[in-house]
Amino acid sequence: MSETGRLILLGAPLGNSADASTRLREVLAAADVVAAEDTRRLHRLARDLDVTIPGRIVSYFEGNEERRTPELVEVLTEGYVVALVTDGGMPSVSDPGYRLVRAALDAGVPVTAAPGPSAVTTALALSGLPSDRFCFEGFLPRAPGARRARLRALAAEERTLVLFEAPHRIAAALADLADAFGVDRPAALCRELTKTYEEVLRRPLGELARWAADGDPRGEITLVVGGAPATPAVRPDDDVLRAAVAEREAAGRSRRDAITDVATAHGLRRRDVYALVHQ
């Protein structure tokens, strides 16, 4: 025990225990308390890693987060080290953890991480879809009406989209995605990442929806969907472009600068706007 406790977030293997980091092993073997989403899975992981956990093990999952958080914050403020681990991936990413992180920070407790696997970035890298810009939506709403409304709001998103979905809802979710985004939108369904039966299906949404409807998908699923095509700019009429240049000139801009401004604003070549103005 030290004067100041510390919360450490542990990135746990998604399925293959060989992906566990050396730091994860070290923290598990040294933490005063290990808060686990599923204590049985933690014991199994420790056995696979040949790690002995001397600290106290407590459960920390969606159903007891509200009650357990103040208990763990009290332990932290007393100077103990608490490690937080989920069933796979990083805590707080659609998994328990955010509430405890926020409470620890509010109590002045340092928070750090032993980073590790992430289903989000693993699926994104395997998808074959653009990964320079993406957004993570976590789990879609369970109610069909709310899910469709959310997807309609996301249909014009140009960044690659990463989603989690439960196997018993994936067929309905894919059908709604195909309806909202179009059957030809490229996507990748990543199932059981890093596990024995890992599967990555890279197909348009319409095909994935039919595949899910005809089968019985199982396991943990991460879905990656290509972004919406960029909407091409509508070129204003020639008279509108001339008027825009004239308006800027009247406001004190030089003709050269006014032409440059209008061309930039509408994604046009400067010489084309120049030709219009001097016709």
Protein Blocks (a to p, Z undefined) as FASTA:
>chain_A
ZZbdcdddddddfklmmlpcfklmmmmmmpmbdcdfblmlmmmmmmmnopacfbdcdddd
fklmmmmmmmmmmmmmnopacddddfedjehiapahklmmmmmmmnopacdddddddfkl
mmmmmnopafkbccdebjadfblklmmmmmmmmmmpmbdcdddddfklmmmmmmmmmmmn
opklccdddehehiaklccddddfklmmmmmmmmccedjdddddddddddddddddfklm
mmmmmmmmmnopafklmmmmmmmmnopafklmmmmmmZZ
